[in-house]
Amino acid sequence: MNGHVDGHIADALSRPALVRLDSRTLCLRFETMKVASALEAVRHLLECGTIEHGDTLVDSSSGIYAHALALACHRYGLHCHIIASTTVDRTLRTQLEILGATVEPMPPSASLKLDQSRRVERVREILRDRPRYHWMRQYHDDVHYRGYRPIADLVRSHVDCSRLSVVGGVGTGASTGALATFLRETDPSVELVGVQPFDSVTFGSEHVHDPEIIIAGIGSSIPFGNVDHTLYDTVHWFGFDAALAGSVALLREHAVFAGLSAGAAYLAARWEQRLDPDRHVVVLAPDTGHRYVDAAYSRHAEAPLAAELRPLQIKKLAEMGLPWSRMHWDRAGAPPNAAVEAVRAAS
């Protein structure tokens, strides 16, 4: 049997499994999606001389990026220092420590907003004391777009991009924003559908509070500099119940065990295809469902049926509400509380 042999596990994890859900829907299923961006970002920074072997890379993370950066540092012989969110569980922390990363957990916080703000402030303190440390700035540096070019090429080789929608969590903007940017180089009509939780400033949902929100990584309580709002055609906002319904449906119907953001993206993709049955859809599943078992999947029996849910179609941000809202964004700029100058991908 002929097969590709990788020199490091990070190289293998940077490539998604392509799973065809139906004739017009493809799922990009990652174990840890941000490995793709972290690996290429670190390689590029080494090549440019911005960092050197033996340096320490530092950043804040709620989980996926911490694992990705630790793997990239292990791959390239660098030290890693993670300011860990309260959402980083014992399993991940143990892996990070064995990989050689310094893990600095933040104390329990009353809110994710306070947790996120504290983490960023702690990174700034570390940089003041240790000038040789390099802050990866996953929330602000467009270097993180670069690693998604090969994935865009992979999508292009399997999907008709002339009528394509890419659907996935917004997060830092690197994954969905980069895929759309690179796909539009040959097919400008590619549509980008962003998935957000409520309680996020990124696309103006901070006024709607979901008491059970644990969809870590796809929203933010602070402005992100590398989210280019003008790339997005449509935005879906999800609460916990709807995201769980999508995750359970994705597992039950296609045996894909993924995180809550993937479940939300799956619901959004099904709705977009219902509105335009001729479109091809690519759904991003950025991580596995393991860290959501206790807080989410264990409650599968009480999850609403995905087929019975439909989004509230809104025209203004003030109209949105739980459990699921949808709005034509039409490639508009950032809402007021997310107004950080957007950046586009590095070419």
C-alpha positions as CSV (number, residue, x, y, z in Angstrom):
1,M,0.0,0.0,0.0
2,N,1.3,3.4,-1.0
3,G,0.8,6.1,1.6
4,H,2.1,9.5,2.7
5,V,4.6,9.3,5.6
6,D,4.9,12.3,7.8
7,G,8.0,13.3,9.7
8,H,6.0,14.7,12.7
9,I,2.5,14.1,14.0
10,A,1.8,17.8,13.6
11,D,2.1,17.4,9.8
12,A,-0.5,14.7,9.8
13,L,-2.9,16.6,12.1
14,S,-2.7,19.7,9.8
15,R,-4.6,17.8,7.1
16,P,-8.3,17.3,7.5
17,A,-10.3,14.2,6.7
18,L,-12.7,14.9,3.8
19,V,-16.1,13.3,4.6
20,R,-18.9,13.4,2.0
21,L,-22.1,13.9,3.9
22,D,-24.2,13.9,0.8
23,S,-23.9,14.6,-2.9
24,R,-23.5,18.4,-2.3
25,T,-22.1,18.5,1.3
26,L,-18.5,17.9,2.2
27,C,-17.2,18.0,5.8
28,L,-13.6,19.1,6.6
29,R,-13.1,17.2,9.8
30,F,-10.0,18.0,11.8
31,E,-8.7,16.5,15.0
32,T,-7.1,19.9,15.9
33,M,-7.7,22.4,13.1
34,K,-5.4,25.2,14.2
35,V,-2.4,23.0,13.8
36,A,-2.5,24.0,10.1
37,S,-2.2,27.7,10.9
38,A,0.2,27.4,13.8
39,L,2.6,25.1,11.8
40,E,2.8,27.4,8.8
41,A,2.9,30.6,11.0
42,V,5.9,29.3,12.9
43,R,7.7,28.0,9.8
44,H,7.2,31.4,8.2
45,L,8.4,33.3,11.2
46,L,11.5,31.1,11.4
47,E,12.2,31.6,7.6
48,C,11.8,35.4,8.0
49,G,14.2,35.5,11.0
50,T,11.5,36.9,13.2
51,I,12.1,34.0,15.6
52,E,15.0,31.6,16.1
53,H,15.3,28.0,17.2
54,G,15.2,27.9,21.0
55,D,13.0,31.0,21.3
56,T,9.9,30.9,23.4
57,L,6.5,31.5,21.8
58,V,3.7,32.6,24.0
59,D,-0.1,33.1,23.5
60,S,-3.5,32.8,25.2
61,S,-5.8,30.0,24.3
62,S,-9.1,28.3,25.3
63,G,-7.8,25.0,24.1
64,I,-7.4,24.2,20.4
65,Y,-4.7,26.8,19.7
66,A,-2.8,25.8,22.8
67,H,-2.5,22.3,21.5
68,A,-1.6,23.5,18.0
69,L,1.1,25.9,19.1
70,A,2.6,23.3,21.5
71,L,2.8,20.8,18.6
72,A,4.4,23.4,16.3
73,C,7.0,24.3,18.9
74,H,7.8,20.6,19.4
75,R,8.1,20.2,15.6
76,Y,10.5,23.2,15.2
77,G,12.5,23.1,18.5
78,L,11.0,26.0,20.2
79,H,9.7,26.6,23.7
80,C,6.0,27.2,24.3
81,H,4.2,29.2,27.1
82,I,0.4,29.0,27.2
83,I,-1.8,31.3,29.2
84,A,-4.7,28.8,29.6
85,S,-8.4,29.6,29.8
86,T,-10.5,28.1,32.5
87,T,-12.0,25.9,29.6
88,V,-8.7,24.0,29.2
89,D,-9.4,20.6,30.7
90,R,-7.1,18.2,32.5
91,T,-6.6,16.0,29.5
92,L,-5.3,18.8,27.3
93,R,-3.2,20.4,30.0
94,T,-1.5,17.0,30.7
95,Q,-0.6,16.7,27.0
96,L,0.7,20.3,26.9
97,E,3.0,19.7,29.9
98,I,4.4,16.4,28.5
99,L,5.0,18.2,25.1
100,G,7.2,20.6,27.1
101,A,4.9,23.6,27.2
102,T,4.7,25.9,30.2
103,V,1.0,26.0,31.1
104,E,-0.2,28.9,33.2
105,P,-3.8,28.5,34.1
106,M,-6.0,31.5,34.8
107,P,-8.0,31.5,38.1
108,P,-11.7,30.7,37.9
109,S,-13.7,33.6,36.5
110,A,-17.2,34.8,36.7
111,S,-17.4,35.3,32.9
112,L,-15.6,34.3,29.7
113,K,-15.2,38.0,29.0
114,L,-13.2,38.5,32.2
115,D,-11.2,35.3,31.6
116,Q,-10.3,36.4,28.1
117,S,-9.3,39.9,29.1
118,R,-7.2,38.6,32.0
119,R,-5.4,36.2,29.7
120,V,-4.4,38.9,27.2
121,E,-3.2,41.2,30.0
122,R,-1.1,38.4,31.5
123,V,0.6,37.9,28.1
124,R,1.5,41.6,28.1
125,E,3.0,41.2,31.5
126,I,5.1,38.3,30.4
127,L,6.4,40.2,27.4
128,R,7.4,43.2,29.6
129,D,9.5,40.8,31.7
130,R,10.9,38.6,29.0
131,P,11.6,40.6,25.8
132,R,13.0,37.5,24.0
133,Y,9.5,35.9,24.1
134,H,7.5,36.2,20.9
135,W,3.7,36.7,21.1
136,M,2.0,34.7,18.4
137,R,-1.1,37.1,18.5
138,Q,-3.5,34.5,17.2
139,Y,-6.3,37.0,17.7
140,H,-4.6,39.7,15.6
141,D,-1.9,38.6,13.3
142,D,-2.8,37.6,9.7
143,V,0.2,35.3,9.6
144,H,-2.3,32.7,10.8
145,Y,-4.2,32.8,7.5
146,R,-1.3,31.3,5.6
147,G,-1.7,27.7,6.6
148,Y,-5.1,27.4,5.1
149,R,-4.0,27.8,1.5
150,P,-3.3,24.0,1.0
151,I,-6.7,23.3,2.5
152,A,-8.3,25.7,0.0
153,D,-6.5,23.8,-2.8
154,L,-7.8,20.5,-1.4
155,V,-11.4,21.8,-1.4
156,R,-11.0,23.2,-4.9
157,S,-9.9,19.8,-6.1
158,H,-13.0,18.0,-4.8
159,V,-15.8,20.6,-5.1
160,D,-17.4,22.7,-7.8
161,C,-16.5,26.2,-6.5
162,S,-18.8,28.1,-8.9
163,R,-21.7,27.5,-6.5
164,L,-20.0,26.9,-3.2
165,S,-20.7,28.0,0.4
166,V,-18.1,27.6,3.1
167,V,-19.7,27.3,6.5
168,G,-17.8,27.4,9.8
169,G,-17.1,29.1,13.1
170,V,-15.6,32.5,12.8
171,G,-13.3,32.5,15.8
172,T,-10.2,34.5,15.1
173,G,-11.2,34.7,11.4
174,A,-8.2,32.7,10.2
175,S,-9.9,29.5,9.2
176,T,-13.1,30.5,7.4
177,G,-11.7,33.9,6.4
178,A,-8.6,32.3,4.9
179,L,-10.5,29.6,3.0
180,A,-12.8,32.1,1.4
181,T,-9.9,34.4,0.5
182,F,-7.9,31.7,-1.2
183,L,-10.9,30.1,-2.9
184,R,-12.0,33.5,-4.2
185,E,-8.7,33.9,-6.0
186,T,-10.2,31.6,-8.7
187,D,-13.9,31.8,-7.9
188,P,-15.0,35.2,-6.5
189,S,-18.5,34.0,-6.1
190,V,-17.7,31.6,-3.2
191,E,-20.0,32.5,-0.3
192,L,-18.8,32.6,3.3
193,V,-21.2,31.7,6.1
194,G,-19.9,32.5,9.5
195,V,-21.1,30.8,12.7
196,Q,-21.1,32.6,16.0
197,P,-22.3,32.0,19.5
198,F,-24.5,34.6,21.3
199,D,-22.6,36.7,23.9
200,S,-19.9,37.6,21.3
201,V,-18.9,41.1,20.2
202,T,-17.4,39.9,16.9
203,F,-20.7,40.0,15.0
204,G,-22.7,42.0,17.5
205,S,-24.4,39.4,19.6
206,E,-23.1,40.6,23.0
207,H,-26.6,41.8,24.0
208,V,-28.1,38.3,23.9
209,H,-27.0,36.1,26.8
210,D,-27.0,32.4,26.8
211,P,-26.6,31.0,30.3
212,E,-25.2,27.7,29.0
213,I,-22.8,29.0,26.5
214,I,-19.7,26.8,26.2
215,I,-19.0,27.1,22.5
216,A,-15.4,28.0,23.1
217,G,-13.3,29.4,20.4
218,I,-15.7,30.7,17.8
219,G,-16.8,33.9,19.5
220,S,-15.1,36.6,21.5
221,S,-15.7,39.1,24.3
222,I,-13.0,41.3,22.9
223,P,-12.4,42.7,19.4
224,F,-10.2,40.4,17.1
225,G,-7.9,42.1,14.7
226,N,-7.7,39.4,12.1
227,V,-11.5,38.9,11.6
228,D,-12.2,40.6,8.2
229,H,-16.0,41.1,8.4
230,T,-16.1,42.1,4.8
231,L,-15.5,38.5,3.8
232,Y,-18.7,37.2,5.2
233,D,-22.0,36.9,3.3
234,T,-24.2,35.4,6.0
235,V,-23.9,35.0,9.7
236,H,-25.7,32.4,12.0
237,W,-25.8,32.9,15.7
238,F,-26.4,29.8,17.9
239,G,-27.2,29.1,21.5
240,F,-26.1,26.0,23.4
241,D,-29.3,24.0,22.7
242,A,-29.3,24.5,19.0
243,A,-25.6,23.8,18.7
244,L,-26.1,20.6,20.7
245,A,-28.9,19.6,18.4
246,G,-26.7,20.0,15.4
247,S,-23.8,18.1,17.0
248,V,-26.0,15.2,17.9
249,A,-27.5,15.1,14.4
250,L,-24.0,15.2,12.8
251,L,-23.0,12.2,15.0
252,R,-26.3,10.3,14.6
253,E,-26.7,10.8,10.8
254,H,-23.0,10.7,9.7
255,A,-21.1,9.2,12.6
256,V,-18.9,12.4,12.8
257,F,-18.0,13.1,16.4
258,A,-17.1,16.8,16.6
259,G,-17.3,19.8,18.8
260,L,-20.3,22.1,19.3
261,S,-19.1,24.6,16.7
262,A,-19.2,21.8,14.1
263,G,-22.8,21.0,15.1
264,A,-23.8,24.6,14.7
265,A,-22.1,24.8,11.3
266,Y,-23.9,21.6,10.3
267,L,-27.3,23.1,11.1
268,A,-26.4,26.3,9.3
269,A,-25.2,24.4,6.3
270,R,-28.4,22.3,6.1
271,W,-30.4,25.5,6.2
272,E,-28.3,27.3,3.5
273,Q,-28.7,24.2,1.3
274,R,-32.5,24.2,1.9
275,L,-32.7,27.8,0.7
276,D,-30.6,27.0,-2.4
277,P,-30.5,23.2,-3.1
278,D,-28.1,23.6,-6.1
279,R,-25.3,24.9,-3.9
280,H,-22.3,22.9,-2.8
281,V,-21.5,23.3,0.9
282,V,-18.3,22.7,2.8
283,V,-18.7,22.4,6.6
284,L,-15.8,22.9,9.0
285,A,-15.5,20.6,12.0
286,P,-12.4,22.0,13.8
287,D,-12.1,19.6,16.6
288,T,-13.4,16.3,18.0
289,G,-16.3,16.1,20.5
290,H,-14.3,14.6,23.4
291,R,-14.0,17.8,25.5
292,Y,-17.7,18.3,25.2
293,V,-18.9,14.9,26.5
294,D,-19.7,15.8,30.1
295,A,-21.1,19.3,29.5
296,A,-22.9,18.6,26.2
297,Y,-23.1,15.1,24.6
298,S,-24.1,13.5,27.9
299,R,-27.3,15.5,27.6
300,H,-28.1,14.2,24.1
301,A,-31.5,12.8,25.2
302,E,-32.8,16.3,26.0
303,A,-31.4,17.9,22.8
304,P,-34.1,19.3,20.5
305,L,-34.5,17.5,17.1
306,A,-32.4,19.3,14.5
307,A,-35.1,18.9,11.9
308,E,-37.6,20.8,14.0
309,L,-35.3,23.9,14.4
310,R,-35.3,26.9,12.1
311,P,-33.5,30.2,12.4
312,L,-35.0,33.6,13.2
313,Q,-34.4,35.6,10.0
314,I,-33.4,39.1,11.1
315,K,-32.5,42.3,9.3
316,K,-31.0,44.2,12.3
317,L,-28.7,43.0,15.1
318,A,-31.2,44.2,17.7
319,E,-33.7,41.7,16.4
320,M,-31.7,38.5,17.2
321,G,-32.7,36.0,19.8
322,L,-32.2,32.5,21.1
323,P,-31.9,29.7,20.1
324,W,-30.8,30.5,16.5
325,S,-30.7,33.6,14.4
326,R,-29.6,34.3,10.8
327,M,-28.8,37.5,9.0
328,H,-27.5,38.5,5.5
329,W,-24.2,40.2,6.4
330,D,-23.5,41.1,2.7
331,R,-19.8,41.6,3.3
332,A,-20.4,44.7,5.6
333,G,-17.8,46.0,8.0
334,A,-17.4,45.4,11.7
335,P,-20.2,46.3,14.2
336,P,-19.2,49.1,16.6
337,N,-17.9,47.0,19.5
338,A,-15.8,44.8,17.2
339,A,-14.2,47.8,15.4
340,V,-10.6,46.7,15.0
341,E,-9.2,47.3,11.6
342,A,-9.7,44.1,9.7
343,V,-6.8,42.4,7.9
344,R,-6.7,40.2,4.9
345,A,-4.7,37.1,4.3
346,A,-1.0,37.1,3.5
347,S,-0.5,36.1,-0.1
